[in-house]
Amino acid sequence: MRKYISFPGTLWLLLTAFAIEQCLSFTEFKCPNKTRDDMIALPKFPDAFSTNIRINFNKQQRSIELRAVTNLKENKTALEFWANKRHVKYIQINNTQALIKYDDDSSPTCSIKTVPTVIELEKEDAGPNSILTKIATVIHEENKDQSVFVISDLLVDIFGASVQKWEGCFKYPNIKIALSFTDVKWEQAHTSALHTGFRYVSTMDALSDDNYDTYITALFSHFNPVMPDESEFQPPENVYCKGFSTKKAIPEMIDYFSYDSEIIVYESSMGIAPISSHRRVYYDFPGRISRIDFNDPLAEDPDLFAKVTAQGVSIIHDYNSGVQYNIDPITGKCHVDSFQIKVGPVNVKPSTDNKMQNGMEFFSFNADKIAYNGQFPTRGYTADVFTAPVKSSNGKESFLYTWYFSSDRTQVVENDNVEKDVLLRMVIRPEAVSKSTVFDLSSFQVNTVSQGEMTYEVIMEI
């Protein structure tokens, strides 16, 4: 006699199996009692480390990527989030927190705030019921007696690795956390001579307010127990973070100098091919005279595909007489024009007067509240990078300036002189998103020795 399973019975079995599967997808927190003297304490995180974390939100059916970097000795932490179209980075140094937001359609932005102890996450990054904020609060809890994790499982297998699990069940904030660490004998991809017999964190499960809608699982990878590079705690080189770092002042520029430069002008978001030109600048503020030798491309037709030739011209600005001399280096012809000054190394700050600027003003080193972003590589050098917003002389436009200087470990030799704190590069971009023209100036053969009168001598045939 055959036995048949009724439809209600089949449905009941399917529902039971589904319920069991759902239960097994979550960690069952045991909340063991406080640790005894003979129990193993929670492994300590090293004072400095970096790691990548993938956080899965089970109920929301989504994942985010997180990079965490810490230097506890200097009280520095950086958290960088990738979540769908959102990309942000938090940097905390002592009680100062910088939040950098990346946008595909514009340049990154930065905001600064003061925080008491741990990084304050925005709502979009804190997770359901602010669970990530609660985890950070517990792990950095100053009251060590309250933040107690108790060993739960002596040996379990997670993703093929033997780990031991510790749990912590807390009331303030109301959260349960389970941390799994590898066995001390497990060989890791990244090691440190300072951390022998070290347990590496492997996974984390957490639940807030006993609400499984907040349940998360975190998977750790590339855990590296070494001192992270200082660049991890720096804003990007093209971002201005007002007041974030003022520990280094921008170098001084004397009032007479000369340099060669290559200027690249390009449209940052329109895909238009860049235009590159060469300029040689001689500047003598005490003598109130300057000279610029241009070698710019000149299109014979405004059409994009027209033939482009070089246009050479040498312009001497005589601030004493208020006139300028235009010299054709090919023919040697010269004519005198009314004073049409172009302030600065690139023509982004047109001036209406003939007041000569000193060396600091010429490169806009006198801008208010210049920020030091840190050290970045450029042209094979390690450069000290500074940023600041600079207003045009008419006050209608604002540009973001980024200056690159040779660092203390780099010496630039020019003739018989060893130059330090040399301006290697300067990038100027409009702050307005709709205006995307960017000027990128690289300087060469910087010389802070006076050039003498021959440099500015004009011989006119009558």
Summary of the structure (lengths in Angstrom):
residues: 462
radius of gyration: 31.2
end to end distance: 126.8
largest distance: 126.8
contacts: 1271
relative contact order: 0.11
helix: 11%
strand: 46%
